[in-house]
Amino acid sequence: MAKRETPEINAGSMADIAFLLLIFFLVTTTMEVDSGISKKLVERTTTKPIVTIKERNIFEVSLNHKNELFVDGKIMEIEDIKEAAIKFIDNGGGIGSPIGDEREGGKCDYCKGEKNPESSDHPNRAVIAVESDRATEYGTYVKVQNELLSAYRVLRNRLSQEKYGVSFTELERAFKDSQRKDDGLRKKIETIKLSYPQILTDVNTTSIQ
């Protein structure tokens, strides 16, 4: 009886199919992206300028190991911090010039705040300092930062609407659509940013009770 030969399997087509499946899964699979905050870091300098900041111009925000939020030493809910920050930044209680600029400044004629002499002098003098405990949850820290950034956005949108008839968000979108080439839009954006500069800083992480 003749020995029957076992037919060979063509593996070439299987390799093609496997390669196509790999491409399919790479294209269709969604990657989980960690949440974060977009921040421009300060450039490193060899000299450390000495800047004196009045206590009333500092908005102190602290997060302890229990994720409890304290503002100027008083406990506060996260959903309330945006309004508190707006009130502080927009107070306009004195004369201001950018921090580090010793030239005589002026009063804030666009601020809508209470002009409380115990609160910030001017938006370009108002500093928000955030201190967090080493055990603070990152998600809580991000929520607080987002609320504070939202406070600046509210004030910038309001001023832009008053000056130019459009919100600051719309100005930025139009500038982006122009491939960042429209000098008129650029100047308007710079004016709003200078009126409400984002002075938000992180204090060294410590153990907060």
C-alpha positions in Angstrom: 0.0 0.0 0.0 1.4 3.4 -1.0 2.3 5.8 1.8 0.0 8.8 1.7 1.9 12.1 1.9 0.7 14.7 4.3 -0.2 17.9 2.5 1.8 21.0 3.5 0.0 24.0 5.0 0.7 27.3 3.4 1.5 29.6 6.4 2.0 32.6 4.2 -1.7 33.6 4.2 -2.0 33.1 7.9 0.9 35.5 8.6 -0.9 38.1 6.4 -4.1 37.6 8.4 -2.3 37.9 11.7 -0.6 41.1 10.5 -4.0 42.6 9.4 -5.5 41.7 12.8 -2.6 43.4 14.6 -3.1 46.6 12.6 -6.9 46.4 13.2 -6.5 46.2 17.0 -3.9 49.0 17.0 -6.2 51.3 15.1 -9.4 50.5 17.0 -8.0 50.2 20.6 -8.4 53.4 22.7 -5.5 54.2 25.1 -6.3 55.4 28.6 -4.8 58.9 29.1 -3.9 60.2 32.5 -5.6 63.4 33.5 -3.4 66.4 34.1 -3.0 70.2 34.1 -1.4 72.2 31.4 1.1 74.6 33.0 4.0 76.5 31.8 7.0 76.1 34.1 9.0 79.1 35.1 12.4 79.3 33.5 15.4 78.6 35.7 17.5 81.6 36.6 20.9 81.8 38.3 19.8 84.6 40.5 16.8 84.6 42.8 15.1 88.0 42.9 13.8 89.1 46.3 10.2 90.1 45.9 8.1 91.4 48.8 4.4 90.4 48.7 1.9 91.9 51.1 0.0 89.3 53.0 -3.4 90.6 51.8 -2.2 89.9 48.2 -1.8 86.2 48.9 -4.7 83.7 48.6 -3.6 80.7 50.6 -5.0 77.3 49.6 -4.1 74.2 51.5 -5.0 70.5 51.1 -4.4 68.1 54.0 -3.9 64.3 54.0 -7.7 63.9 54.4 -8.3 65.9 51.2 -9.8 68.7 53.2 -9.6 72.1 51.6 -8.6 75.2 53.6 -8.6 78.7 52.3 -6.8 81.3 54.4 -7.0 78.9 57.3 -10.7 78.2 57.0 -12.2 75.0 55.8 -14.1 75.3 52.4 -15.8 72.9 50.0 -14.1 72.5 46.6 -17.2 73.7 44.7 -17.0 77.1 46.6 -13.3 77.9 45.9 -13.9 79.3 42.4 -16.2 82.1 43.7 -13.8 82.8 46.5 -10.9 83.1 44.1 -12.9 85.4 41.8 -13.7 87.7 44.8 -10.1 87.8 45.8 -8.6 88.4 42.3 -11.2 91.0 41.3 -11.2 92.9 44.6 -9.3 95.9 43.3 -8.7 97.4 46.8 -5.6 99.4 46.1 -2.9 100.4 43.6 -1.2 97.7 41.7 1.6 97.0 39.2 3.0 93.6 38.1 5.0 91.8 40.8 8.6 92.8 40.7 7.9 96.0 38.9 8.7 98.9 41.2 7.1 101.5 38.9 4.1 103.3 40.2 0.9 101.5 39.2 -2.7 102.5 39.2 -6.1 101.4 40.4 -8.1 98.7 38.7 -10.8 100.5 36.7 -12.3 97.3 35.3 -12.6 95.3 38.6 -16.0 94.7 40.0 -15.0 93.6 43.5 -15.7 95.0 46.9 -12.5 97.0 47.0 -11.9 95.6 50.5 -8.6 97.1 51.9 -7.9 93.8 53.6 -7.9 91.9 50.3 -5.9 92.0 47.1 -4.8 95.4 45.7 -5.0 94.6 42.0 -5.3 91.5 39.8 -1.7 91.9 38.8 -0.7 91.7 42.5 -3.1 88.8 43.5 -1.2 85.6 44.1 -2.8 82.2 44.6 -0.5 79.9 46.5 -1.5 76.2 46.7 0.0 73.9 49.3 -0.8 70.2 49.4 0.1 67.4 51.8 2.2 64.5 50.5 -0.8 62.2 51.1 -3.3 64.4 49.2 -5.1 62.5 46.4 -4.0 63.6 43.0 -7.6 63.7 41.8 -8.5 66.2 44.6 -5.5 68.3 43.7 -6.5 68.4 40.1 -10.1 69.4 41.0 -8.8 72.3 43.1 -6.5 73.5 40.3 -9.2 73.3 37.7 -11.5 75.4 39.9 -8.8 78.1 40.4 -8.0 78.2 36.6 -11.8 78.4 36.0 -11.9 81.6 38.1 -9.3 83.3 35.9 -11.3 82.1 32.8 -14.5 83.7 34.2 -12.8 87.0 34.8 -11.1 87.0 31.4 -14.3 86.1 29.6 -16.2 88.9 31.3 -13.6 91.6 30.5 -13.2 90.4 26.9 -17.0 90.5 26.4 -17.1 94.1 27.8 -14.1 95.3 25.7 -14.5 93.4 22.4 -18.0 91.9 22.4 -16.8 88.3 22.5 -15.6 86.1 25.2 -11.9 85.4 25.8 -12.5 81.7 24.9 -13.9 82.8 21.5 -10.9 85.2 21.0 -8.5 82.3 21.6 -10.4 80.0 19.2 -10.4 82.7 16.5 -6.7 83.3 16.9 -6.0 79.5 16.7 -8.2 79.3 13.5 -6.1 82.1 12.0 -3.0 79.9 12.4 -1.9 82.4 15.1 -1.1 85.0 12.5 -3.8 87.6 13.3 -1.9 90.3 15.1 -5.1 92.1 16.0 -6.4 89.1 17.9 -3.0 88.5 19.4 -2.9 92.0 20.9 -6.4 91.6 22.3 -5.5 88.3 23.9 -2.4 89.8 25.4 -4.4 92.8 26.8 -6.8 90.5 28.6 -4.0 88.3 30.0 -2.2 91.3 31.3 -5.4 92.6 32.9 -6.0 89.3 34.7 -2.5 87.6 34.8 -2.6 84.0 36.0 -0.5 84.1 39.1 -1.0 80.6 40.4 1.9 79.0 42.3 2.6 75.7 44.1 4.1 75.8 47.6 6.5 73.0 48.5 4.6 69.9 49.6 4.5 69.4 53.3 2.6 67.4 55.9 -0.5 69.4 56.7 -2.7 68.3 59.6 
